[in-house]
Amino acid sequence: MTTATSTRGGELSSVSTESLAALLVAGERPPRPGALSFGWRAILKIKHVPEQLFDVTAFPIMNLLMFTYLFGGALAGSPTDYIQFVLPGILVMSVVMITMYTGVSVNIDIEKGFFDRIRSLPIWRPSAMVGYLLGDALRYTIASVVMLSVGLLLGYRPDGGFVGVVAGIALLLLFSFAFSWIWTMFGLMLRTEKSVMSVSMMVIFPLTFLSNVFVDPRTMPGWLQVFVNNSPITHLASAVRGLMAGGWPGVEIAWTLGWAGALLLVFGPVTMQLYNRN
């Protein structure tokens, strides 16, 4: 009979491999890791590296202060009047811009060999990717709370009250979850995290600035209005702005949900195909 030796309390004991196997079979196995497990891992990374919250706190505040006080008087007559229009837009812009860090995190974990270690686990295949997005949803929520808190101090007053604000943030989080699948795809395709960030910025910057985040599209040239009025960011900003103002912009909400569904249907399968192939 073969034996396995172990040291416990300084004493050497011999245990048969059959007995050891019986103990392992009789014991309870730990639960299989799922999307929530990987989401919790992303949250723990924030705990151990709190500096990564800089982009969801200081950066949105800086944007809000600059645009409100630099352009508020020229565009709306006063910063107080302008903030009623621009805060929901900057909230959308800030959250949409930080979605690119999902792809950066995926790329970093690939370089560290994280996916090589979990590939053999008996888990739902998309759980790792969904976990990244669930963890980042916390960051989006933090950014939204920080922006609204500063906005209230600056004079922003949402006529939709608590319900309207929560509905607007929920819609923003849903769209951001779907939008992040684009960057998970780039995180799997590109070789370095710098490449992921560069490509992401090339897409996000024109998409967010060519929208109604800062100004009404009716002031733009006709040819530009065609693009801006059909931009997913315009639909999202209009929906969030309307909900927080106490209205029910049904058309804009429908467009936003449609865009979110299309992004999931297109980039979700592509991301998983790349993940399974690599």
Secondary structure in CASP SS format (residue, H / E / C, confidence):
PFRMAT SS
TARGET T0000
AUTHOR 0000-0000-0000
METHOD secondary structure of the structure
MODEL  1
M C 1.00
T C 1.00
T E 1.00
A E 1.00
T E 1.00
S E 1.00
T E 1.00
R E 1.00
G C 1.00
G C 1.00
E E 1.00
L E 1.00
S E 1.00
S E 1.00
V E 1.00
S E 1.00
T H 1.00
E H 1.00
S H 1.00
L H 1.00
A H 1.00
A H 1.00
L H 1.00
L H 1.00
V H 1.00
A H 1.00
G C 1.00
E C 1.00
R C 1.00
P C 1.00
P C 1.00
R C 1.00
P C 1.00
G C 1.00
A H 1.00
L H 1.00
S H 1.00
F H 1.00
G H 1.00
W H 1.00
R H 1.00
A H 1.00
I H 1.00
L H 1.00
K H 1.00
I H 1.00
K H 1.00
H H 1.00
V C 1.00
P H 1.00
E H 1.00
Q H 1.00
L H 1.00
F H 1.00
D H 1.00
V H 1.00
T H 1.00
A H 1.00
F H 1.00
P H 1.00
I H 1.00
M H 1.00
N H 1.00
L H 1.00
L H 1.00
M H 1.00
F H 1.00
T H 1.00
Y H 1.00
L H 1.00
F H 1.00
G H 1.00
G H 1.00
A H 1.00
L H 1.00
A H 1.00
G C 1.00
S C 1.00
P H 1.00
T H 1.00
D H 1.00
Y H 1.00
I H 1.00
Q H 1.00
F H 1.00
V H 1.00
L H 1.00
P H 1.00
G H 1.00
I H 1.00
L H 1.00
V H 1.00
M H 1.00
S H 1.00
V H 1.00
V H 1.00
M H 1.00
I H 1.00
T C 1.00
M H 1.00
Y H 1.00
T H 1.00
G H 1.00
V H 1.00
S H 1.00
V H 1.00
N H 1.00
I H 1.00
D H 1.00
I H 1.00
E H 1.00
K H 1.00
G C 1.00
F H 1.00
F H 1.00
D H 1.00
R H 1.00
I H 1.00
R C 1.00
S C 1.00
L C 1.00
P C 1.00
I C 1.00
W C 1.00
R C 1.00
P C 1.00
S H 1.00
A H 1.00
M H 1.00
V H 1.00
G H 1.00
Y H 1.00
L H 1.00
L H 1.00
G H 1.00
D H 1.00
A H 1.00
L H 1.00
R H 1.00
Y H 1.00
T H 1.00
I H 1.00
A H 1.00
S H 1.00
V H 1.00
V H 1.00
M H 1.00
L H 1.00
S H 1.00
V H 1.00
G H 1.00
L H 1.00
L H 1.00
L H 1.00
G C 1.00
Y C 1.00
R C 1.00
P C 1.00
D C 1.00
G C 1.00
G H 1.00
F H 1.00
V H 1.00
G H 1.00
V H 1.00
V H 1.00
A H 1.00
G H 1.00
I H 1.00
A H 1.00
L H 1.00
L H 1.00
L H 1.00
L H 1.00
F H 1.00
S H 1.00
F H 1.00
A H 1.00
F H 1.00
S H 1.00
W H 1.00
I H 1.00
W H 1.00
T H 1.00
M H 1.00
F H 1.00
G H 1.00
L H 1.00
M H 1.00
L C 1.00
R C 1.00
T C 1.00
E H 1.00
K H 1.00
S H 1.00
V H 1.00
M H 1.00
S H 1.00
V H 1.00
S H 1.00
M H 1.00
M H 1.00
V H 1.00
I H 1.00
F H 1.00
P H 1.00
L H 1.00
T H 1.00
F H 1.00
L C 1.00
S C 1.00
N C 1.00
V C 1.00
F C 1.00
V C 1.00
D C 1.00
P H 1.00
R H 1.00
T H 1.00
M C 1.00
P C 1.00
G H 1.00
W H 1.00
L H 1.00
Q H 1.00
V H 1.00
F H 1.00
V H 1.00
N H 1.00
N C 1.00
S C 1.00
P H 1.00
I H 1.00
T H 1.00
H H 1.00
L H 1.00
A H 1.00
S H 1.00
A H 1.00
V H 1.00
R H 1.00
G H 1.00
L H 1.00
M H 1.00
A C 1.00
G C 1.00
G C 1.00
W C 1.00
P C 1.00
G H 1.00
V H 1.00
E H 1.00
I H 1.00
A H 1.00
W H 1.00
T H 1.00
L H 1.00
G H 1.00
W H 1.00
A H 1.00
G H 1.00
A H 1.00
L H 1.00
L H 1.00
L H 1.00
V H 1.00
F H 1.00
G H 1.00
P H 1.00
V H 1.00
T H 1.00
M H 1.00
Q H 1.00
L H 1.00
Y H 1.00
N H 1.00
R H 1.00
N C 1.00
END
